[in-house]
Amino acid sequence: MKLIDGISIAKTIQERIKSSIAKLQKRPPGLAFIRVGDNPASHSYIRMKKKRCQEVGIVSFDVEFPSHVSEAQVVLEIKRLNLDSAVNGILVQLPLPEHINPFLIMQMIDPEKDVDGFNPFNMGKLLLGERDGFIPCTPQGIHVLLTQSQIPLLGKHVVIVGRSNIVGKPLAALLMQKAPHCNATVTLVHSFSEKLEEICKQADVLIAAIGKPAFIKKNMVKPHAAVIDVGINHIINDQGEKRIVGDVAFDEVAPNCSYITPVPGGVGPMTISMLLANTLLSYQKKIK
């Protein structure tokens, strides 16, 4: 079994981004963060992303709204940021309060500043196989992990457990593309899938993104399969200690694999690296 070190791969990518930004003759790239409400997890995620921005030379812009802000006010701010030449990327931290429609919010972001890749325009480009749109960060990060780890995808059976708009659906569209290091046969399963265990056990590459701690057990994994764990679940153990665990029962699955990602330290760092890479790419498209 080989552990895939997402931290190391992400660090290499970030060093390349930092080097590219250091050579710029004009202003640095800018990334705007929009947060609505006081969700502690959102605070933590934005703080981590801003730290990485600072490390590579991307300027951060903060927009914070109280949880009772109207949908119209958020839309108005996005429209302002769309027109701001200093802003190359706009990130709206999810989840949003129930009275704000996330689909509408993502539609309002200029596709050329949609560095999260959630705008329907960019999602459509991904589905159609166009190469010039922004790909959602976690699927893109998983693809880079697989590529850097030299895990073959051509003609291989990839099973994705989870059908979210953030990971499952765009990842399936990405890995089936007729493109370098893609061309996989993709099966997407979810909580209502029949014979779930049987399907998972057919996977050459099994990707767990269902949001349930230790959901994937040893009996669901084919010997020598590659396992990518996207889950980030906060649990409290019997001793009352807080831990972060993935969607894979790591200790029992790992000895059976050819490759596996840890949690934390696997997919998570790659997601942030792809956000930085997309922000630089947006900048490069605008600044010639």
Sequence and secondary structure as in RCSB ss.txt:
>XXXX:A:sequence
MKLIDGISIAKTIQERIKSSIAKLQKRPPGLAFIRVGDNPASHSYIRMKKKRCQEVGIVSFDVEFPSHVSEAQVV
LEIKRLNLDSAVNGILVQLPLPEHINPFLIMQMIDPEKDVDGFNPFNMGKLLLGERDGFIPCTPQGIHVLLTQSQ
IPLLGKHVVIVGRSNIVGKPLAALLMQKAPHCNATVTLVHSFSEKLEEICKQADVLIAAIGKPAFIKKNMVKPHA
AVIDVGINHIINDQGEKRIVGDVAFDEVAPNCSYITPVPGGVGPMTISMLLANTLLSYQKKIK
>XXXX:A:secstr
 EE  HHHHHHHHHHHHHHHHHT SS   EEEEEEES  HHHHHHHHHHHHHHHHHT EEEEEEE TT  HHHHH
HHHHHHHH TT  EEEE S   TTS HHHHHHHS GGG TT  SHHHHHHHHHT SSS   HHHHHHHHHHHHTT
   TT EEEEE   TTTHHHHHHHHTSSSTT   EEEEE TT TTHHHHHTT SEEEE S  TT B GGGS TT 
EEEE   EEEE TTS EEEE SB HHHHGGG SEE  SSSSHHHHHHHHHHHHHHHHHHHH  
